[in-house]
Amino acid sequence: MNALGKIKWGIVGAGQIARRFAQGLAHVSDARIARVWSRRAETVDAFVHRFGGEACTHFEDLLTSDVDAVYIATLNDSHADYARAALAAGKHVLCEKPATLNRQQLEAVLETARASRRLFMEAMKPPFFPLYRKLREHLSNEPIGPVGLVRAGCSVANVPPDHPSFSLEQGGGALLDIGIYEMFLAVDWLGAPVDVQTFGRLGSSGVDTFASVHSRHEAGIAQLFCGLDLDGKGDALLAGPAGHVTIHEKWWNPVRATVSYVDGRSVELNEPFEGGGLNYETAHFCGLIRDGMLESPIMTHAKSLQMISMTDAARAALGLKFLGE
């Protein structure tokens, strides 16, 4: 890669999240779309017509091209295979959440990344938003004390019945599609999980349609929920001994937070975002490539492993297994 040139991206998948990535990439000055591949040629043609880049007929064509990095935007069941193939081909990989279906798959991906000496990061967007960064800065200067409780959740009641979230074969379910965000919030503020307890239910297709997860971590307790059949979009709470933080709806695309202190003070934080929000994680990833980094100091491999370990434990409690597990 020319250190002074734009980072060339290859995109695997051409659906909704790939389009959001492309929209965000327009706000990243040192990057551009170079190649696009999907199993459906017609979606690739429409994608490159709108966003640019060159359509690839085969996945291998993208891997043997001169792209520097690959963004994996396919359904959950194929993340691990595409990630390992791209890393083995010498490409840096930004993989849409969840990085893999389970911890075993993620460990294999990370081993390939280490062997290939390439950067791998799970595309977990919240910590890169301006509001989240501003909140971290504010609490560093005006702390509420160590965060000991994280409460967060989201449940979406109007998901179409033919949506991949309901597909067992494609690794669907509320825990991996929605709950993984809450798992991030928990481990980001409370550290590694020590114990995970889960109540929930499986739908007719075999995936979890609602889950309530209570977890004990190194530094506190988390109360989390996710669902596909109830309307429960909401905010998030971070509680400490000297106050608490409310990250207002939608907390996973954070714009506004209120910091309330036990002495009666209240601080409002407002930080709008641009480009749909995915551009911030992408800009961070591009910076890591330019700096020769193999792991993000913000979205670390350890956090991804902790998050997927939580979903593994929650699925085990509900009796949910994917194909091949």
N, C-alpha and C positions, 0 to 999 in steps of 0.2 A: 504494500500500500504506500502510495506517495504521502509522506507525512504532511505535506502542505495542501493536498487535494481533498476533495470531499470523500467521506466514507461511503462506499458503495454497498447498498443493502439488497439482499435477496429476500423475497417474501414467500413463505410457504403457506398457501391458503389465500383465498380471495373473497372471504365472506365479510360479515359486518365488522368484526374486530380488526381485520386487515385494512378495511377502508378507514376506520378510525385511526389506525397507525399511520396510514398514508397522509391523512389530513393533518395529523400532528407533525409529521416529518417536514411539512412545508414550513414549520416554525423552528426547525433545527438547521442552522445556517451551514453547518459543515457536513451535511449528509444528503444523499439522494437515493431514489429507487433505481436500481439497475436491472434486476431480474425478478420475475414473478412466475410461480408455478402453483397449480392446483390440479386435483384429479379431474375437475370439470373444466375443459378447455374454454367453454363459452363464458364462464365467470372470469377467467384470466383475461380474455380478449376485452371484455367490458371494463375490467379493472385498469388495464394498461391504457385503454382509450381515455379513461378519466384522469388517471394519476401519473401516467408515464411509465417508463421502464420497458423492458423487452420481455415478451411472453416466452416461456420455456415449455417445450413439448413434453419433456420428461424431467423428473426430479433430479436425475443425474446430470442433466444439462445445467441446472442451476449450481450444483455442487462443483462442477468442473469449470465454471465461469470465473471471472475475476472479482466476484463480490468479496467484500471484506467481512461482512457480518450477515447472519441469517436471522430473520424474525419468524418464529413459528406461530402461526395463527390458525391452526387446525383444531379439530375437536379433541377432547381430552385424551381419548384412547390412543392417539397417534403421537403425542408429544415426545415420549421417550425415544421412540424409534427414529423420528426425524432429527431430534437433537443429537443423538449419538452419531448418526450418519454425517450430519453437518460438521460436528466437532472432529470426527475422524478424517474428514476431508480438508481440515485445516481452517475452518471458518469459526469466527466468534458467534455465539448463539445467545440471543435474547428470546426466551420462550414464554409464551403466554401462560398465565396461571390457569389451573394448577400445573406446576412444572411437569409432574408425572402423576400417575394414578395412585402410587404407593411409595413407601420409603425404599423398598428394594429396587424399584425402577430408578428412583432418584440417585441412589448410591451408585448404580451402574453408569448413569449419565455423568456424574461428577468424576468417576474414575476415568472415563473417556476424556473428559475435559483436562484432567491432570496429565494423562498420558500424551495428549496432543498439545499441551501447553497453550490452550485457548481459553478465552474468557467465556464463562457461562453465568447467566443471571436470570432468575425468574422475574417475569414482568409484573411486579407488584407495585402498582402506581401510587397509592396514598402517600408514602413517605417522601415523595419527590414534589408533591404539590406545594405551592408557595405558602399556603395556610399551615400545613403540617410543619414545614421548616420554620416558619415564624413562631409557631407554638413551642417548638423545641427551644428556640432561642429565648423566648419570653420566660419559660419555666426555668431555664438556666440562670437567668438574671433575677427573677422573682418567683422562687420555687413554691410549690404546694407541699413540699416534702416528698419522700419516696412514694411513688404510685403503688398502692396496695390492692386496688380493685379496678378491673376493666369490665365494663358492661357494654355490649354492642350487639346489633342484630339487624337483619333485613329479611323480610318474607314478601314474595311477589305473588299475588293471587291470579293474575291474568296471563300466565304463561300458556301459550297455545299447546294443546295436547300432543301435537306432532313435533314440538321443539326438542332438539337434542338433549336438553336438560332432563327429559323423561326417558332417555334411552339408556338401558343397562349396557348394551353392546358398545356404546360410544363413551362410556364412563361418565354418565350424567349423575344427577342427584343434587340436592341443595347443598350438601356439605362441600363438595368440590367446586360447584359453580358459584356459590355465594358465601358459604361458611369459611372458605379459605381466606377471605378478607378479614373476618373476625379473628381467625387464628393468627394472622399476622399482627393485628393490633395487640393481642394478648402477649405474644412472645416478644414484641418490640418493647413493651413497657414492663413486662413482668419476668422475662427470661424463659428458660426452658421449662416445658411442662413436666410435672412430677406425677400427677394423677389426673385422669380424665374420666368423667362420668357423664353418660348420655342417656336421654330419653327421647323417643321419637317414633316415627312410623314410616313404613314403606308403602308405596303406592302400587297400583295394579301392574305397572311395568317392572317392578322389582327394585326401583331406586328409592332413596329417602325423599319424602315429600315434606317432612318437617323434622327438625332436630333441635333439641335444647341441650347445650353442652355446658357443664360446669367443670372447670379445671383448676387445679392447684399448681402453681408455678414456683420458681425459686424465690420470687419476691412478692407473691400475693395470689389473689383469686380472680378468676374470670368467669363471667356469666354471659353466655353467647347463645344466639338462636339464628336459624336460617330455615327458609321454607319456600315451597312452590305452590302452596294451596291456601295460604292466608295472606291478608294484606297487612304487612307490618313494617313498612319502610320507616326508618327512624334515625336516631342520633346515637352518639356514643358518649360514655361517661368514663373519665379517669379520676379516681379519688385518691387523695393523699391526706395526711394528718393536718395540714394547714389550709386545705381547700380542695376544690374539685374543678374539673374542666368538662364542659359540655361541647362536643363537636357536633354542630347542628346538622340536620338532614340536608343532603345526603352525605353522611360522614366519610364515605369511601371516595367521594369527589369533593373533598373539603374546601369550603369557602369561608365559613364563619365559625368562630369558637368563642365561648364565654368562660372566663376564668373567675371563679367566685372564691374569695378567701374567707376564712372563719372570722376575721376581724371586721367583716362587712364590706370590704372593698370588692369591686367588680370591674373586670377589664374585658372589653370587647375587641376581638381580633377579626379583621375582614381582609381577605386576600383573594381577589378574583383570579381566575386562571384563564389562559388562552389556549387555543389550538385543540380543545377537547381534553387536554390533560395528559395524554400519553406521550406528548412531546417532552415532558420533563424527565421521565425515566429514560427516554431515548437519548436525550442530550447527555445525561449522566453516563449512559453506556458508551456513547461515542467518546466522551472524555476519558473513560477508563481504557478504551482501545488505544487512544493517542498516548496515554501515559504508560502503556505496556503492562497494565494490571490484568490479573487473571481472576480476580474476585472483587465484587463490590464491597466497600466497607460499610455500606448502608443496608443493602439487601444481600446479606451474606449467605453463603452456603449453609451455615449452621442454622440460620433462621428458616430457610426453606426446609431443611431436614426436620426441625422442630414442628413446623406447621403441618407437614404431611404426616408426621408421627401422630399428631392430634387427630387428623381425619381418619387415619388408620384405626386408631383406638375407638373413635366414635362409630365408624362403620362396623367394627367388630361387635360393639355392644348392640347394634341394631340388626346384626346378622346379614349385612350387605357385603357380598363378594362380587367382584368383576370377573369377567371371563379370564381364565388362566390363573386365577389366584387360588 
